[in-house]
């Protein structure tokens, strides 16, 4: 049993990839999107939350699994649900998402594929998606509800935008589904600095402060201009009832502040250091 704050494990993707996004799924797994920006490609790795052991390593879609444009290698992590994670492709020459593939990390394979749809939201009764089309030169969206585990249609909504918007209003939040707390931020001039809260001490040079506060635990990241020249540095610190538990460098010399690079799940802090190393810390 862990009795004090300390690092649990760390993970760095292969071949200089950047850690672009992480999400959580059952049973006690985290999936990482590893992005190779120079090659416009991505892979996905699943880790055990307890040990950091790789359950699935550098998964990519095969040619038979891919979208209507097989030569495109760029995919992204869309969402998770139950024991599956879902990845998307992109519309040609567009940042819009296209396609949805459900991946079972324990089996290391595609469970189902719907290359013609794009994800909208999670609902209790299924997954809201749409397929894009056009009529007489005007774009159209046809909505439907899918079974998240099988990819089969549960309800065809069609172009009923009112019905689709009503369903979207009932959407389940990804962060709540994954039991994570995401950071909030204070811009310069709005930060609570200089008060009696010891968790804010030493942040007076910050440009932006991000923070998470939950049941006596406070985690903050201070972003500031690099003292070595161009770029930005960031440090992360965790407190419990005002007592410093943990601190580390989050990033050094980055072109822009590394925002949203940490989260809290229960009493475990997860953060991405220097854009390419995932670290888990028990607080």
C-alpha positions, 0 to 999 in steps of 0.5 A: 500500500502506498502511504505517501505521495510519489511517482507510480510509473512513467511512459514515453512513446517510441521514435520521438512521438508526442503524447497528444491525448490520453483517455481512460477506459475499463478495466483500469486502463489509459490509452495514449495517442502518440502523434508523429507530426513530421509524418502526419501519422499516429499510433495508440498505446494502452497502459495499466493504471496500476503498473504502467505496463503496456497492454497494447503497443503502437496500434494503428489501423490496417489498410483493410480497417481504414476509411474511404481514403486508405492512403491517409495515415492520420488518425486521432483518439475520439473517445472511450466507453466501457472497455473500448476506445474509439479512433477517427480519421479525417475528411480529405483536406479538412480538419473535420473528423470522418469515420469511427473505429472501436478498438478492444485493447485486450484483443488488439483489434478493431471490434467494429468500424463505421467509416461513413460516420462521425462521432457527436456525443455519448448518450445513455441509450447509445452513441450519437453520430452523423453521416455527411452528404449533400443534396443539390450542392448543399451539405446535409447531415443524417443522424443516427444512434449506434450501439456503442459496443457493436456499432449497429444502428439503434435509431435512424434520426435522419435530418431531424435537427431538432431531435438531434439537438435535443439528444445532444443536450442530454449528452454525457460528459467525457470527463465525468464518464472517465471520472477525471477532473480537468484544470481550469485556468486564470489569465494574467491579472486574474490570478489569485496570487499573493493571498494566504493560500500557500499553493499560490506561493511563488507564482507571481511571475506567471503568465497563466496558472492552471489548477485543480482543487478537490477535497483538500488536494490542490494541483497547479501549473504555472506557465511563464516566459523562459528565463533562457530566452524564447519560449515558455516554461511550466512547473507543476506542484501538488498540495494537500491542505496547504502542504507540498506533496509533489513538484516537477518541471512540466515543460521547458522552452516550448513554443507556446504554453503547454495547457491542459497537460495534467488531470486528476483521477481520484488521488492520482495525478497524471501529467505529460512532461515535455510533451512526450512523457506520461507520469502517474503520481499518487498524492 
